[in-house]
Amino acid sequence: MHDELEMRAFTIMARQAPVAGELRTLVAVIQMVAALGRMGDLAAHVAKIARLRYPEHAVPPSLNDNFAQMSRVAQEMVGNVGRVLAERNLADAEQLAEEDEVMDNLRSEQFRVILGDDWTDGVESAVDVALLGRYYERIADHAVSMGRRIIYIITGDLPEGENWPST
């Protein structure tokens, strides 16, 4: 689907010579399609770790709530990106950077747990937690990047600053 959407955008650019807002939209869409592809790859990595540990769990009980929250935040952010794009809602697009702060805080909490003196779940579990946390964090980062591109489509300006990754 990524390749098809990208090719359709290239075809429109080549055959219809879009200008200004149309060209801005096409360029942003090409970048957002790539971000969606990367999010799908990250979701596949999460599934791979879960399958690798089956019938056991990759996430130790001490971090179940953390990962449940992380999953909810990631799902909400990805869903919000689709809605924000469809509605071209600038305020909601800007909100994505704030939602990413929640994800970053959950990730920091994971590190506090696995690096704490009372961690008893072993190295393999710590590696799983570190990887899974990173995958969820990157999904959120891609959602923020897409929000940044949506703002670009709407306004013609890319937001900048520490809350707006340029990925």
Phi and psi in radians as a Rosetta constraint file:
Dihedral C 1 N 2 CA 2 C 2 CIRCULARHARMONIC -0.981 0.35
Dihedral N 2 CA 2 C 2 N 3 CIRCULARHARMONIC -0.883 0.35
Dihedral C 2 N 3 CA 3 C 3 CIRCULARHARMONIC -1.093 0.35
Dihedral N 3 CA 3 C 3 N 4 CIRCULARHARMONIC -0.704 0.35
Dihedral C 3 N 4 CA 4 C 4 CIRCULARHARMONIC -1.123 0.35
Dihedral N 4 CA 4 C 4 N 5 CIRCULARHARMONIC -0.800 0.35
Dihedral C 4 N 5 CA 5 C 5 CIRCULARHARMONIC -1.136 0.35
Dihedral N 5 CA 5 C 5 N 6 CIRCULARHARMONIC -0.732 0.35
Dihedral C 5 N 6 CA 6 C 6 CIRCULARHARMONIC -1.080 0.35
Dihedral N 6 CA 6 C 6 N 7 CIRCULARHARMONIC -0.776 0.35
Dihedral C 6 N 7 CA 7 C 7 CIRCULARHARMONIC -1.133 0.35
Dihedral N 7 CA 7 C 7 N 8 CIRCULARHARMONIC -0.660 0.35
Dihedral C 7 N 8 CA 8 C 8 CIRCULARHARMONIC -1.100 0.35
Dihedral N 8 CA 8 C 8 N 9 CIRCULARHARMONIC -0.728 0.35
Dihedral C 8 N 9 CA 9 C 9 CIRCULARHARMONIC -1.121 0.35
Dihedral N 9 CA 9 C 9 N 10 CIRCULARHARMONIC -0.766 0.35
Dihedral C 9 N 10 CA 10 C 10 CIRCULARHARMONIC -1.090 0.35
Dihedral N 10 CA 10 C 10 N 11 CIRCULARHARMONIC -0.685 0.35
Dihedral C 10 N 11 CA 11 C 11 CIRCULARHARMONIC -1.129 0.35
Dihedral N 11 CA 11 C 11 N 12 CIRCULARHARMONIC -0.748 0.35
Dihedral C 11 N 12 CA 12 C 12 CIRCULARHARMONIC -1.063 0.35
Dihedral N 12 CA 12 C 12 N 13 CIRCULARHARMONIC -0.763 0.35
Dihedral C 12 N 13 CA 13 C 13 CIRCULARHARMONIC -1.101 0.35
Dihedral N 13 CA 13 C 13 N 14 CIRCULARHARMONIC -0.710 0.35
Dihedral C 13 N 14 CA 14 C 14 CIRCULARHARMONIC -1.291 0.35
Dihedral N 14 CA 14 C 14 N 15 CIRCULARHARMONIC -0.632 0.35
Dihedral C 14 N 15 CA 15 C 15 CIRCULARHARMONIC -1.692 0.35
Dihedral N 15 CA 15 C 15 N 16 CIRCULARHARMONIC -0.435 0.35
Dihedral C 15 N 16 CA 16 C 16 CIRCULARHARMONIC -2.014 0.35
Dihedral N 16 CA 16 C 16 N 17 CIRCULARHARMONIC -0.073 0.35
Dihedral C 16 N 17 CA 17 C 17 CIRCULARHARMONIC 0.789 0.35
Dihedral N 17 CA 17 C 17 N 18 CIRCULARHARMONIC 1.074 0.35
Dihedral C 17 N 18 CA 18 C 18 CIRCULARHARMONIC -1.157 0.35
Dihedral N 18 CA 18 C 18 N 19 CIRCULARHARMONIC 2.696 0.35
Dihedral C 18 N 19 CA 19 C 19 CIRCULARHARMONIC -2.226 0.35
Dihedral N 19 CA 19 C 19 N 20 CIRCULARHARMONIC 2.839 0.35
Dihedral C 19 N 20 CA 20 C 20 CIRCULARHARMONIC 0.761 0.35
Dihedral N 20 CA 20 C 20 N 21 CIRCULARHARMONIC -2.001 0.35
Dihedral C 20 N 21 CA 21 C 21 CIRCULARHARMONIC -1.056 0.35
Dihedral N 21 CA 21 C 21 N 22 CIRCULARHARMONIC -0.638 0.35
Dihedral C 21 N 22 CA 22 C 22 CIRCULARHARMONIC -1.168 0.35
Dihedral N 22 CA 22 C 22 N 23 CIRCULARHARMONIC -0.765 0.35
Dihedral C 22 N 23 CA 23 C 23 CIRCULARHARMONIC -1.156 0.35
Dihedral N 23 CA 23 C 23 N 24 CIRCULARHARMONIC -0.720 0.35
Dihedral C 23 N 24 CA 24 C 24 CIRCULARHARMONIC -1.020 0.35
Dihedral N 24 CA 24 C 24 N 25 CIRCULARHARMONIC -0.757 0.35
Dihedral C 24 N 25 CA 25 C 25 CIRCULARHARMONIC -1.124 0.35
Dihedral N 25 CA 25 C 25 N 26 CIRCULARHARMONIC -0.789 0.35
Dihedral C 25 N 26 CA 26 C 26 CIRCULARHARMONIC -1.100 0.35
Dihedral N 26 CA 26 C 26 N 27 CIRCULARHARMONIC -0.769 0.35
Dihedral C 26 N 27 CA 27 C 27 CIRCULARHARMONIC -1.110 0.35
Dihedral N 27 CA 27 C 27 N 28 CIRCULARHARMONIC -0.763 0.35
Dihedral C 27 N 28 CA 28 C 28 CIRCULARHARMONIC -1.133 0.35
Dihedral N 28 CA 28 C 28 N 29 CIRCULARHARMONIC -0.685 0.35
Dihedral C 28 N 29 CA 29 C 29 CIRCULARHARMONIC -1.114 0.35
Dihedral N 29 CA 29 C 29 N 30 CIRCULARHARMONIC -0.719 0.35
Dihedral C 29 N 30 CA 30 C 30 CIRCULARHARMONIC -1.033 0.35
Dihedral N 30 CA 30 C 30 N 31 CIRCULARHARMONIC -0.750 0.35
Dihedral C 30 N 31 CA 31 C 31 CIRCULARHARMONIC -1.210 0.35
Dihedral N 31 CA 31 C 31 N 32 CIRCULARHARMONIC -0.665 0.35
Dihedral C 31 N 32 CA 32 C 32 CIRCULARHARMONIC -1.210 0.35
Dihedral N 32 CA 32 C 32 N 33 CIRCULARHARMONIC -0.619 0.35
Dihedral C 32 N 33 CA 33 C 33 CIRCULARHARMONIC -1.086 0.35
Dihedral N 33 CA 33 C 33 N 34 CIRCULARHARMONIC -0.700 0.35
Dihedral C 33 N 34 CA 34 C 34 CIRCULARHARMONIC -1.114 0.35
Dihedral N 34 CA 34 C 34 N 35 CIRCULARHARMONIC -0.713 0.35
Dihedral C 34 N 35 CA 35 C 35 CIRCULARHARMONIC -1.113 0.35
Dihedral N 35 CA 35 C 35 N 36 CIRCULARHARMONIC -0.712 0.35
Dihedral C 35 N 36 CA 36 C 36 CIRCULARHARMONIC -1.079 0.35
Dihedral N 36 CA 36 C 36 N 37 CIRCULARHARMONIC -0.701 0.35
Dihedral C 36 N 37 CA 37 C 37 CIRCULARHARMONIC -1.076 0.35
Dihedral N 37 CA 37 C 37 N 38 CIRCULARHARMONIC -0.738 0.35
Dihedral C 37 N 38 CA 38 C 38 CIRCULARHARMONIC -1.159 0.35
Dihedral N 38 CA 38 C 38 N 39 CIRCULARHARMONIC -0.665 0.35
Dihedral C 38 N 39 CA 39 C 39 CIRCULARHARMONIC -1.077 0.35
Dihedral N 39 CA 39 C 39 N 40 CIRCULARHARMONIC -0.704 0.35
Dihedral C 39 N 40 CA 40 C 40 CIRCULARHARMONIC -1.097 0.35
Dihedral N 40 CA 40 C 40 N 41 CIRCULARHARMONIC -0.706 0.35
Dihedral C 40 N 41 CA 41 C 41 CIRCULARHARMONIC -1.078 0.35
Dihedral N 41 CA 41 C 41 N 42 CIRCULARHARMONIC -0.726 0.35
Dihedral C 41 N 42 CA 42 C 42 CIRCULARHARMONIC -1.145 0.35
Dihedral N 42 CA 42 C 42 N 43 CIRCULARHARMONIC -0.703 0.35
Dihedral C 42 N 43 CA 43 C 43 CIRCULARHARMONIC -1.097 0.35
Dihedral N 43 CA 43 C 43 N 44 CIRCULARHARMONIC -0.641 0.35
Dihedral C 43 N 44 CA 44 C 44 CIRCULARHARMONIC -1.142 0.35
Dihedral N 44 CA 44 C 44 N 45 CIRCULARHARMONIC -0.627 0.35
Dihedral C 44 N 45 CA 45 C 45 CIRCULARHARMONIC -1.134 0.35
Dihedral N 45 CA 45 C 45 N 46 CIRCULARHARMONIC -0.699 0.35
Dihedral C 45 N 46 CA 46 C 46 CIRCULARHARMONIC -1.054 0.35
Dihedral N 46 CA 46 C 46 N 47 CIRCULARHARMONIC -0.814 0.35
Dihedral C 46 N 47 CA 47 C 47 CIRCULARHARMONIC -1.106 0.35
Dihedral N 47 CA 47 C 47 N 48 CIRCULARHARMONIC -0.645 0.35
Dihedral C 47 N 48 CA 48 C 48 CIRCULARHARMONIC -1.120 0.35
Dihedral N 48 CA 48 C 48 N 49 CIRCULARHARMONIC -0.736 0.35
Dihedral C 48 N 49 CA 49 C 49 CIRCULARHARMONIC -1.148 0.35
Dihedral N 49 CA 49 C 49 N 50 CIRCULARHARMONIC -0.741 0.35
Dihedral C 49 N 50 CA 50 C 50 CIRCULARHARMONIC -1.058 0.35
Dihedral N 50 CA 50 C 50 N 51 CIRCULARHARMONIC -0.754 0.35
Dihedral C 50 N 51 CA 51 C 51 CIRCULARHARMONIC -1.182 0.35
Dihedral N 51 CA 51 C 51 N 52 CIRCULARHARMONIC -0.643 0.35
Dihedral C 51 N 52 CA 52 C 52 CIRCULARHARMONIC -1.095 0.35
Dihedral N 52 CA 52 C 52 N 53 CIRCULARHARMONIC -0.638 0.35
Dihedral C 52 N 53 CA 53 C 53 CIRCULARHARMONIC -1.560 0.35
Dihedral N 53 CA 53 C 53 N 54 CIRCULARHARMONIC -0.204 0.35
Dihedral C 53 N 54 CA 54 C 54 CIRCULARHARMONIC -1.026 0.35
Dihedral N 54 CA 54 C 54 N 55 CIRCULARHARMONIC 2.380 0.35
Dihedral C 54 N 55 CA 55 C 55 CIRCULARHARMONIC -1.540 0.35
Dihedral N 55 CA 55 C 55 N 56 CIRCULARHARMONIC -0.013 0.35
Dihedral C 55 N 56 CA 56 C 56 CIRCULARHARMONIC -1.345 0.35
Dihedral N 56 CA 56 C 56 N 57 CIRCULARHARMONIC -3.139 0.35
Dihedral C 56 N 57 CA 57 C 57 CIRCULARHARMONIC -1.943 0.35
Dihedral N 57 CA 57 C 57 N 58 CIRCULARHARMONIC 2.459 0.35
Dihedral C 57 N 58 CA 58 C 58 CIRCULARHARMONIC -1.317 0.35
Dihedral N 58 CA 58 C 58 N 59 CIRCULARHARMONIC -0.465 0.35
Dihedral C 58 N 59 CA 59 C 59 CIRCULARHARMONIC -1.768 0.35
Dihedral N 59 CA 59 C 59 N 60 CIRCULARHARMONIC 2.155 0.35
Dihedral C 59 N 60 CA 60 C 60 CIRCULARHARMONIC -1.218 0.35
Dihedral N 60 CA 60 C 60 N 61 CIRCULARHARMONIC 2.692 0.35
Dihedral C 60 N 61 CA 61 C 61 CIRCULARHARMONIC -0.928 0.35
Dihedral N 61 CA 61 C 61 N 62 CIRCULARHARMONIC -0.568 0.35
Dihedral C 61 N 62 CA 62 C 62 CIRCULARHARMONIC -1.125 0.35
Dihedral N 62 CA 62 C 62 N 63 CIRCULARHARMONIC -0.301 0.35
Dihedral C 62 N 63 CA 63 C 63 CIRCULARHARMONIC -2.065 0.35
Dihedral N 63 CA 63 C 63 N 64 CIRCULARHARMONIC 0.167 0.35
Dihedral C 63 N 64 CA 64 C 64 CIRCULARHARMONIC -0.981 0.35
Dihedral N 64 CA 64 C 64 N 65 CIRCULARHARMONIC -0.850 0.35
Dihedral C 64 N 65 CA 65 C 65 CIRCULARHARMONIC -1.110 0.35
Dihedral N 65 CA 65 C 65 N 66 CIRCULARHARMONIC -0.699 0.35
Dihedral C 65 N 66 CA 66 C 66 CIRCULARHARMONIC -1.034 0.35
Dihedral N 66 CA 66 C 66 N 67 CIRCULARHARMONIC -0.843 0.35
Dihedral C 66 N 67 CA 67 C 67 CIRCULARHARMONIC -1.245 0.35
Dihedral N 67 CA 67 C 67 N 68 CIRCULARHARMONIC -0.545 0.35
Dihedral C 67 N 68 CA 68 C 68 CIRCULARHARMONIC -1.099 0.35
Dihedral N 68 CA 68 C 68 N 69 CIRCULARHARMONIC -0.754 0.35
Dihedral C 68 N 69 CA 69 C 69 CIRCULARHARMONIC -1.117 0.35
Dihedral N 69 CA 69 C 69 N 70 CIRCULARHARMONIC -0.767 0.35
Dihedral C 69 N 70 CA 70 C 70 CIRCULARHARMONIC -1.039 0.35
Dihedral N 70 CA 70 C 70 N 71 CIRCULARHARMONIC -0.751 0.35
Dihedral C 70 N 71 CA 71 C 71 CIRCULARHARMONIC -1.089 0.35
Dihedral N 71 CA 71 C 71 N 72 CIRCULARHARMONIC -0.780 0.35
Dihedral C 71 N 72 CA 72 C 72 CIRCULARHARMONIC -1.088 0.35
Dihedral N 72 CA 72 C 72 N 73 CIRCULARHARMONIC -0.788 0.35
Dihedral C 72 N 73 CA 73 C 73 CIRCULARHARMONIC -1.073 0.35
Dihedral N 73 CA 73 C 73 N 74 CIRCULARHARMONIC -0.792 0.35
Dihedral C 73 N 74 CA 74 C 74 CIRCULARHARMONIC -1.082 0.35
Dihedral N 74 CA 74 C 74 N 75 CIRCULARHARMONIC -0.793 0.35
Dihedral C 74 N 75 CA 75 C 75 CIRCULARHARMONIC -1.104 0.35
Dihedral N 75 CA 75 C 75 N 76 CIRCULARHARMONIC -0.742 0.35
Dihedral C 75 N 76 CA 76 C 76 CIRCULARHARMONIC -1.120 0.35
Dihedral N 76 CA 76 C 76 N 77 CIRCULARHARMONIC -0.729 0.35
Dihedral C 76 N 77 CA 77 C 77 CIRCULARHARMONIC -1.119 0.35
Dihedral N 77 CA 77 C 77 N 78 CIRCULARHARMONIC -0.776 0.35
Dihedral C 77 N 78 CA 78 C 78 CIRCULARHARMONIC -1.130 0.35
Dihedral N 78 CA 78 C 78 N 79 CIRCULARHARMONIC -0.741 0.35
Dihedral C 78 N 79 CA 79 C 79 CIRCULARHARMONIC -1.095 0.35
Dihedral N 79 CA 79 C 79 N 80 CIRCULARHARMONIC -0.707 0.35
Dihedral C 79 N 80 CA 80 C 80 CIRCULARHARMONIC -1.119 0.35
Dihedral N 80 CA 80 C 80 N 81 CIRCULARHARMONIC -0.625 0.35
Dihedral C 80 N 81 CA 81 C 81 CIRCULARHARMONIC -1.051 0.35
Dihedral N 81 CA 81 C 81 N 82 CIRCULARHARMONIC -0.799 0.35
Dihedral C 81 N 82 CA 82 C 82 CIRCULARHARMONIC -1.070 0.35
Dihedral N 82 CA 82 C 82 N 83 CIRCULARHARMONIC -0.763 0.35
Dihedral C 82 N 83 CA 83 C 83 CIRCULARHARMONIC -1.151 0.35
Dihedral N 83 CA 83 C 83 N 84 CIRCULARHARMONIC -0.776 0.35
Dihedral C 83 N 84 CA 84 C 84 CIRCULARHARMONIC -1.077 0.35
Dihedral N 84 CA 84 C 84 N 85 CIRCULARHARMONIC -0.705 0.35
Dihedral C 84 N 85 CA 85 C 85 CIRCULARHARMONIC -1.147 0.35
Dihedral N 85 CA 85 C 85 N 86 CIRCULARHARMONIC -0.788 0.35
Dihedral C 85 N 86 CA 86 C 86 CIRCULARHARMONIC -1.103 0.35
Dihedral N 86 CA 86 C 86 N 87 CIRCULARHARMONIC -0.692 0.35
Dihedral C 86 N 87 CA 87 C 87 CIRCULARHARMONIC -1.597 0.35
Dihedral N 87 CA 87 C 87 N 88 CIRCULARHARMONIC -0.223 0.35
Dihedral C 87 N 88 CA 88 C 88 CIRCULARHARMONIC 0.902 0.35
Dihedral N 88 CA 88 C 88 N 89 CIRCULARHARMONIC 0.896 0.35
Dihedral C 88 N 89 CA 89 C 89 CIRCULARHARMONIC -1.681 0.35
Dihedral N 89 CA 89 C 89 N 90 CIRCULARHARMONIC 1.837 0.35
Dihedral C 89 N 90 CA 90 C 90 CIRCULARHARMONIC -1.111 0.35
Dihedral N 90 CA 90 C 90 N 91 CIRCULARHARMONIC -0.781 0.35
Dihedral C 90 N 91 CA 91 C 91 CIRCULARHARMONIC -1.084 0.35
Dihedral N 91 CA 91 C 91 N 92 CIRCULARHARMONIC -0.752 0.35
Dihedral C 91 N 92 CA 92 C 92 CIRCULARHARMONIC -1.213 0.35
Dihedral N 92 CA 92 C 92 N 93 CIRCULARHARMONIC -0.568 0.35
Dihedral C 92 N 93 CA 93 C 93 CIRCULARHARMONIC -1.123 0.35
Dihedral N 93 CA 93 C 93 N 94 CIRCULARHARMONIC -0.722 0.35
Dihedral C 93 N 94 CA 94 C 94 CIRCULARHARMONIC -1.163 0.35
Dihedral N 94 CA 94 C 94 N 95 CIRCULARHARMONIC -0.516 0.35
Dihedral C 94 N 95 CA 95 C 95 CIRCULARHARMONIC -1.148 0.35
Dihedral N 95 CA 95 C 95 N 96 CIRCULARHARMONIC -0.430 0.35
Dihedral C 95 N 96 CA 96 C 96 CIRCULARHARMONIC -1.017 0.35
Dihedral N 96 CA 96 C 96 N 97 CIRCULARHARMONIC -0.640 0.35
Dihedral C 96 N 97 CA 97 C 97 CIRCULARHARMONIC -1.135 0.35
Dihedral N 97 CA 97 C 97 N 98 CIRCULARHARMONIC -0.613 0.35
Dihedral C 97 N 98 CA 98 C 98 CIRCULARHARMONIC -1.243 0.35
Dihedral N 98 CA 98 C 98 N 99 CIRCULARHARMONIC -0.659 0.35
Dihedral C 98 N 99 CA 99 C 99 CIRCULARHARMONIC -1.105 0.35
Dihedral N 99 CA 99 C 99 N 100 CIRCULARHARMONIC -0.557 0.35
Dihedral C 99 N 100 CA 100 C 100 CIRCULARHARMONIC -1.135 0.35
Dihedral N 100 CA 100 C 100 N 101 CIRCULARHARMONIC -0.499 0.35
Dihedral C 100 N 101 CA 101 C 101 CIRCULARHARMONIC -1.069 0.35
Dihedral N 101 CA 101 C 101 N 102 CIRCULARHARMONIC -0.657 0.35
Dihedral C 101 N 102 CA 102 C 102 CIRCULARHARMONIC -1.065 0.35
Dihedral N 102 CA 102 C 102 N 103 CIRCULARHARMONIC -0.786 0.35
Dihedral C 102 N 103 CA 103 C 103 CIRCULARHARMONIC -1.076 0.35
Dihedral N 103 CA 103 C 103 N 104 CIRCULARHARMONIC -0.781 0.35
Dihedral C 103 N 104 CA 104 C 104 CIRCULARHARMONIC -1.078 0.35
Dihedral N 104 CA 104 C 104 N 105 CIRCULARHARMONIC -0.673 0.35
Dihedral C 104 N 105 CA 105 C 105 CIRCULARHARMONIC -1.165 0.35
Dihedral N 105 CA 105 C 105 N 106 CIRCULARHARMONIC -0.687 0.35
Dihedral C 105 N 106 CA 106 C 106 CIRCULARHARMONIC -1.103 0.35
Dihedral N 106 CA 106 C 106 N 107 CIRCULARHARMONIC -0.697 0.35
Dihedral C 106 N 107 CA 107 C 107 CIRCULARHARMONIC -1.119 0.35
Dihedral N 107 CA 107 C 107 N 108 CIRCULARHARMONIC -0.754 0.35
Dihedral C 107 N 108 CA 108 C 108 CIRCULARHARMONIC -1.073 0.35
Dihedral N 108 CA 108 C 108 N 109 CIRCULARHARMONIC -0.691 0.35
Dihedral C 108 N 109 CA 109 C 109 CIRCULARHARMONIC -1.066 0.35
Dihedral N 109 CA 109 C 109 N 110 CIRCULARHARMONIC -0.684 0.35
Dihedral C 109 N 110 CA 110 C 110 CIRCULARHARMONIC -1.039 0.35
Dihedral N 110 CA 110 C 110 N 111 CIRCULARHARMONIC -0.778 0.35
Dihedral C 110 N 111 CA 111 C 111 CIRCULARHARMONIC -1.122 0.35
Dihedral N 111 CA 111 C 111 N 112 CIRCULARHARMONIC -0.684 0.35
Dihedral C 111 N 112 CA 112 C 112 CIRCULARHARMONIC -1.042 0.35
Dihedral N 112 CA 112 C 112 N 113 CIRCULARHARMONIC -0.686 0.35
Dihedral C 112 N 113 CA 113 C 113 CIRCULARHARMONIC -1.228 0.35
Dihedral N 113 CA 113 C 113 N 114 CIRCULARHARMONIC -0.897 0.35
Dihedral C 113 N 114 CA 114 C 114 CIRCULARHARMONIC -1.257 0.35
Dihedral N 114 CA 114 C 114 N 115 CIRCULARHARMONIC -0.381 0.35
Dihedral C 114 N 115 CA 115 C 115 CIRCULARHARMONIC -1.681 0.35
Dihedral N 115 CA 115 C 115 N 116 CIRCULARHARMONIC -0.021 0.35
Dihedral C 115 N 116 CA 116 C 116 CIRCULARHARMONIC -1.288 0.35
Dihedral N 116 CA 116 C 116 N 117 CIRCULARHARMONIC 2.749 0.35
Dihedral C 116 N 117 CA 117 C 117 CIRCULARHARMONIC -1.133 0.35
Dihedral N 117 CA 117 C 117 N 118 CIRCULARHARMONIC -0.393 0.35
Dihedral C 117 N 118 CA 118 C 118 CIRCULARHARMONIC -1.663 0.35
Dihedral N 118 CA 118 C 118 N 119 CIRCULARHARMONIC 0.211 0.35
Dihedral C 118 N 119 CA 119 C 119 CIRCULARHARMONIC -1.235 0.35
Dihedral N 119 CA 119 C 119 N 120 CIRCULARHARMONIC 2.108 0.35
Dihedral C 119 N 120 CA 120 C 120 CIRCULARHARMONIC -2.134 0.35
Dihedral N 120 CA 120 C 120 N 121 CIRCULARHARMONIC 0.130 0.35
Dihedral C 120 N 121 CA 121 C 121 CIRCULARHARMONIC -1.554 0.35
Dihedral N 121 CA 121 C 121 N 122 CIRCULARHARMONIC 0.004 0.35
Dihedral C 121 N 122 CA 122 C 122 CIRCULARHARMONIC 1.534 0.35
Dihedral N 122 CA 122 C 122 N 123 CIRCULARHARMONIC 3.005 0.35
Dihedral C 122 N 123 CA 123 C 123 CIRCULARHARMONIC -1.227 0.35
Dihedral N 123 CA 123 C 123 N 124 CIRCULARHARMONIC -0.776 0.35
Dihedral C 123 N 124 CA 124 C 124 CIRCULARHARMONIC -1.030 0.35
Dihedral N 124 CA 124 C 124 N 125 CIRCULARHARMONIC -0.756 0.35
Dihedral C 124 N 125 CA 125 C 125 CIRCULARHARMONIC -1.167 0.35
Dihedral N 125 CA 125 C 125 N 126 CIRCULARHARMONIC -0.671 0.35
Dihedral C 125 N 126 CA 126 C 126 CIRCULARHARMONIC -1.106 0.35
Dihedral N 126 CA 126 C 126 N 127 CIRCULARHARMONIC -0.692 0.35
Dihedral C 126 N 127 CA 127 C 127 CIRCULARHARMONIC -1.150 0.35
Dihedral N 127 CA 127 C 127 N 128 CIRCULARHARMONIC -0.760 0.35
Dihedral C 127 N 128 CA 128 C 128 CIRCULARHARMONIC -1.015 0.35
Dihedral N 128 CA 128 C 128 N 129 CIRCULARHARMONIC -0.807 0.35
Dihedral C 128 N 129 CA 129 C 129 CIRCULARHARMONIC -1.082 0.35
Dihedral N 129 CA 129 C 129 N 130 CIRCULARHARMONIC -0.784 0.35
Dihedral C 129 N 130 CA 130 C 130 CIRCULARHARMONIC -1.076 0.35
Dihedral N 130 CA 130 C 130 N 131 CIRCULARHARMONIC -0.773 0.35
Dihedral C 130 N 131 CA 131 C 131 CIRCULARHARMONIC -1.186 0.35
Dihedral N 131 CA 131 C 131 N 132 CIRCULARHARMONIC -0.848 0.35
Dihedral C 131 N 132 CA 132 C 132 CIRCULARHARMONIC -1.059 0.35
Dihedral N 132 CA 132 C 132 N 133 CIRCULARHARMONIC -0.752 0.35
Dihedral C 132 N 133 CA 133 C 133 CIRCULARHARMONIC -1.057 0.35
Dihedral N 133 CA 133 C 133 N 134 CIRCULARHARMONIC -0.726 0.35
Dihedral C 133 N 134 CA 134 C 134 CIRCULARHARMONIC -1.111 0.35
Dihedral N 134 CA 134 C 134 N 135 CIRCULARHARMONIC -0.712 0.35
Dihedral C 134 N 135 CA 135 C 135 CIRCULARHARMONIC -1.095 0.35
Dihedral N 135 CA 135 C 135 N 136 CIRCULARHARMONIC -0.804 0.35
Dihedral C 135 N 136 CA 136 C 136 CIRCULARHARMONIC -1.113 0.35
Dihedral N 136 CA 136 C 136 N 137 CIRCULARHARMONIC -0.732 0.35
Dihedral C 136 N 137 CA 137 C 137 CIRCULARHARMONIC -1.059 0.35
Dihedral N 137 CA 137 C 137 N 138 CIRCULARHARMONIC -0.725 0.35
Dihedral C 137 N 138 CA 138 C 138 CIRCULARHARMONIC -1.195 0.35
Dihedral N 138 CA 138 C 138 N 139 CIRCULARHARMONIC -0.616 0.35
Dihedral C 138 N 139 CA 139 C 139 CIRCULARHARMONIC -1.027 0.35
Dihedral N 139 CA 139 C 139 N 140 CIRCULARHARMONIC -0.799 0.35
Dihedral C 139 N 140 CA 140 C 140 CIRCULARHARMONIC -1.100 0.35
Dihedral N 140 CA 140 C 140 N 141 CIRCULARHARMONIC -0.720 0.35
Dihedral C 140 N 141 CA 141 C 141 CIRCULARHARMONIC -1.060 0.35
Dihedral N 141 CA 141 C 141 N 142 CIRCULARHARMONIC -0.690 0.35
Dihedral C 141 N 142 CA 142 C 142 CIRCULARHARMONIC -1.174 0.35
Dihedral N 142 CA 142 C 142 N 143 CIRCULARHARMONIC -0.634 0.35
Dihedral C 142 N 143 CA 143 C 143 CIRCULARHARMONIC -1.091 0.35
Dihedral N 143 CA 143 C 143 N 144 CIRCULARHARMONIC -0.729 0.35
Dihedral C 143 N 144 CA 144 C 144 CIRCULARHARMONIC -1.121 0.35
Dihedral N 144 CA 144 C 144 N 145 CIRCULARHARMONIC -0.722 0.35
Dihedral C 144 N 145 CA 145 C 145 CIRCULARHARMONIC -1.066 0.35
Dihedral N 145 CA 145 C 145 N 146 CIRCULARHARMONIC -0.691 0.35
Dihedral C 145 N 146 CA 146 C 146 CIRCULARHARMONIC -1.166 0.35
Dihedral N 146 CA 146 C 146 N 147 CIRCULARHARMONIC -0.685 0.35
Dihedral C 146 N 147 CA 147 C 147 CIRCULARHARMONIC -1.048 0.35
Dihedral N 147 CA 147 C 147 N 148 CIRCULARHARMONIC -0.684 0.35
Dihedral C 147 N 148 CA 148 C 148 CIRCULARHARMONIC -1.062 0.35
Dihedral N 148 CA 148 C 148 N 149 CIRCULARHARMONIC -0.739 0.35
Dihedral C 148 N 149 CA 149 C 149 CIRCULARHARMONIC -1.196 0.35
Dihedral N 149 CA 149 C 149 N 150 CIRCULARHARMONIC -0.602 0.35
Dihedral C 149 N 150 CA 150 C 150 CIRCULARHARMONIC -1.145 0.35
Dihedral N 150 CA 150 C 150 N 151 CIRCULARHARMONIC -0.717 0.35
Dihedral C 150 N 151 CA 151 C 151 CIRCULARHARMONIC -1.066 0.35
Dihedral N 151 CA 151 C 151 N 152 CIRCULARHARMONIC -0.688 0.35
Dihedral C 151 N 152 CA 152 C 152 CIRCULARHARMONIC -1.074 0.35
Dihedral N 152 CA 152 C 152 N 153 CIRCULARHARMONIC -0.749 0.35
Dihedral C 152 N 153 CA 153 C 153 CIRCULARHARMONIC -1.065 0.35
Dihedral N 153 CA 153 C 153 N 154 CIRCULARHARMONIC -0.772 0.35
Dihedral C 153 N 154 CA 154 C 154 CIRCULARHARMONIC -1.255 0.35
Dihedral N 154 CA 154 C 154 N 155 CIRCULARHARMONIC -0.806 0.35
Dihedral C 154 N 155 CA 155 C 155 CIRCULARHARMONIC -1.834 0.35
Dihedral N 155 CA 155 C 155 N 156 CIRCULARHARMONIC -0.407 0.35
Dihedral C 155 N 156 CA 156 C 156 CIRCULARHARMONIC 1.544 0.35
Dihedral N 156 CA 156 C 156 N 157 CIRCULARHARMONIC -0.027 0.35
Dihedral C 156 N 157 CA 157 C 157 CIRCULARHARMONIC -2.100 0.35
Dihedral N 157 CA 157 C 157 N 158 CIRCULARHARMONIC 2.433 0.35
Dihedral C 157 N 158 CA 158 C 158 CIRCULARHARMONIC -1.565 0.35
Dihedral N 158 CA 158 C 158 N 159 CIRCULARHARMONIC 2.184 0.35
Dihedral C 158 N 159 CA 159 C 159 CIRCULARHARMONIC -1.145 0.35
Dihedral N 159 CA 159 C 159 N 160 CIRCULARHARMONIC 2.543 0.35
Dihedral C 159 N 160 CA 160 C 160 CIRCULARHARMONIC -2.220 0.35
Dihedral N 160 CA 160 C 160 N 161 CIRCULARHARMONIC 2.895 0.35
Dihedral C 160 N 161 CA 161 C 161 CIRCULARHARMONIC 2.173 0.35
Dihedral N 161 CA 161 C 161 N 162 CIRCULARHARMONIC 3.065 0.35
Dihedral C 161 N 162 CA 162 C 162 CIRCULARHARMONIC -1.158 0.35
Dihedral N 162 CA 162 C 162 N 163 CIRCULARHARMONIC -0.409 0.35
Dihedral C 162 N 163 CA 163 C 163 CIRCULARHARMONIC -1.441 0.35
Dihedral N 163 CA 163 C 163 N 164 CIRCULARHARMONIC -0.114 0.35
Dihedral C 163 N 164 CA 164 C 164 CIRCULARHARMONIC -2.094 0.35
Dihedral N 164 CA 164 C 164 N 165 CIRCULARHARMONIC 1.536 0.35
Dihedral C 164 N 165 CA 165 C 165 CIRCULARHARMONIC -1.117 0.35
Dihedral N 165 CA 165 C 165 N 166 CIRCULARHARMONIC 2.578 0.35
Dihedral C 165 N 166 CA 166 C 166 CIRCULARHARMONIC -1.684 0.35
Dihedral N 166 CA 166 C 166 N 167 CIRCULARHARMONIC 0.424 0.35
